[in-house]
């Protein structure tokens, strides 16, 4: 068994932030992946990420609106993203979502 790498807290925060930024950038390039599919497969979606960002801002007393946090995740307004990329959910997608709806 190898020794575990020791990473100080500030560096770990930087690594986590870099991973988050990379995830957000990846999701921006994969607009073909619908939020409902992400929810059904992984239990979270772009909206969840933006909600978690808003929650973190709220915990720190930072004024960040829901729309602002979504724009930071989507790279544009949520309404613009929906108009450009969001298709109608199929009956199967909706049924899967209702059966597996996350509680977060």
C-alpha positions in Angstrom: 0.0 0.0 0.0 1.4 3.4 -1.0 1.6 6.4 1.3 -1.3 8.9 1.0 -0.4 12.3 -0.4 -0.8 15.0 2.1 -2.5 18.2 0.7 -3.0 21.2 2.9 -6.6 22.7 3.1 -6.0 25.8 0.9 -4.5 23.7 -1.9 -7.3 21.1 -1.6 -9.8 24.0 -2.0 -8.0 25.1 -5.1 -8.1 21.6 -6.5 -11.8 21.2 -5.8 -12.5 24.6 -7.4 -10.5 23.6 -10.5 -12.5 20.3 -10.7 -15.7 22.2 -10.4 -14.8 24.7 -13.1 -13.8 21.8 -15.4 -17.1 20.1 -14.7 -19.1 23.3 -15.5 -17.0 23.8 -18.7 -17.7 20.2 -19.7 -21.4 20.6 -19.2 -21.4 23.8 -21.2 -19.9 21.9 -24.1 -22.4 19.0 -23.7 -25.6 21.0 -24.1 -26.9 17.8 -25.9 -27.1 16.2 -22.4 -30.5 17.2 -21.0 -30.9 18.0 -17.3 -33.6 15.4 -16.9 -31.2 12.7 -18.1 -28.5 13.9 -15.7 -31.1 13.8 -12.9 -32.3 10.3 -13.9 -28.7 8.9 -14.1 -26.8 10.8 -11.5 -29.3 12.5 -9.2 -28.1 16.0 -10.0 -28.1 18.4 -12.9 -27.0 21.9 -13.9 -29.7 23.5 -11.8 -28.6 21.5 -8.7 -25.0 22.8 -9.2 -26.3 26.4 -9.4 -28.5 25.9 -6.4 -25.5 24.5 -4.4 -23.5 27.6 -5.5 -26.3 29.9 -4.3 -26.5 27.9 -1.0 -22.7 28.4 -0.5 -23.0 32.1 -1.2 -26.0 32.4 1.2 -24.0 30.6 4.0 -21.2 33.2 3.5 -23.6 36.2 3.4 -22.8 36.8 -0.3 -25.7 38.3 -2.3 -26.0 35.9 -5.3 -29.5 35.5 -6.8 -30.8 32.2 -8.2 -30.6 33.7 -11.7 -27.0 34.8 -11.2 -25.9 31.4 -10.0 -27.6 29.7 -12.9 -25.9 32.1 -15.3 -22.5 31.1 -13.8 -23.2 27.5 -14.4 -24.9 27.7 -17.8 -22.7 30.4 -19.2 -25.8 32.4 -20.2 -29.2 33.1 -18.8 -31.2 30.0 -17.9 -34.0 31.2 -20.3 -31.6 31.6 -23.1 -30.1 28.1 -22.5 -33.5 26.5 -22.4 -34.5 28.2 -25.6 -31.3 27.0 -27.3 -30.8 23.5 -25.9 -33.7 22.1 -23.8 -36.0 19.7 -25.5 -39.3 18.4 -24.2 -39.0 15.5 -21.8 -40.5 12.3 -23.0 -43.0 10.3 -21.0 -40.3 7.8 -20.2 -37.9 10.5 -18.9 -40.7 12.1 -16.8 -41.7 8.7 -15.3 -38.0 7.9 -14.5 -37.7 11.3 -12.9 -40.8 10.8 -10.7 -39.6 7.3 -9.7 -36.1 8.5 -8.8 -36.6 12.1 -7.8 -33.7 13.2 -5.5 -34.6 14.7 -2.2 -32.0 17.4 -2.1 
